[in-house]
Amino acid sequence: MSLSKRLSKDRQTARASVRLGQWVELDARTDFSPAGLVAVGVLVSGILLSTSVLVAAAGRAKARRIEARRDRSLPR
């Protein structure tokens, strides 16, 4: 059995349908191969890791600004 045929059989599928009121109906369908699921997992983990780094850097920058305000002496 070739690799492409085996991967096409291993696909994961999901379907969702939402109805809001009388006129709005949303249908969604998706399917992923195992390689696609791994790629999505890597992307999501990269986003989460980079977000934590950005939040930490922003906290350090804010602390430096507060410290600079405290150290600054204005002439009277």
N, C-alpha and C positions, 0 to 999 in steps of 0.2 A: 504494500500500500504506500503510495507516495505521501510525502510530507504535506503537500497542499490539500490533498483529500482528507487526511487525518485532521488537520487544523480546521477545516470547514465543518467537520462533524463535532468538534469540541467547542463550538461557539455557545456562549451564554446569552440568553435573550430575556428581555423584560418588557412588559407592556403596562401602561397605566392610563386610566381614563377618569377624568374629573368633570363633573357637571355642576355649573354654578348658575342657579336660577333657571329660567326658561330658554334663554337664548345663547348661553355660553357653554360650550362643551369642548374640552381639551383632551386630545388623544396624543399619547407619546409612545414610541417604541424604539428600543435600542438593542443592539447585539454586539458582543465583544468576543474576540478571540482571546485565548489565554495570554498571548503576547500583548494584546491591547490592554488587558487588565493590569498586567505588570507595569506597562508604560504609564497608565493613569495613576497607579499607586506611587510610582517614582515621582511623578509631577506633583501630586498632592503633598507628599512628604517634603519635597523641595520647597514648596510654597510655605508650608508650616514652619520649616526650619529657618527660612529667610525672614519670615515675619517675626519670629522670636528674636533674631539678631537685630532687626530694625527697631523693635520695641526697646531692647536693651540699650542700643545706641542713643535712641531718643531720650531715655531716662538719664543716661550719663551726660548728654548735652544740656539737659535742663538743670541738672545738679551743678554743672560748671557755670551756667548763667547765674544761678542763685548765689553761688560762692563769689563770683566776680562782683555782683552787686554789693555783697557784704564787705568785700575788701576795698571797694572804691570809696575814697574819702573826698567829698566835695568841698571846694574852698568856700569859706563864708565871707 
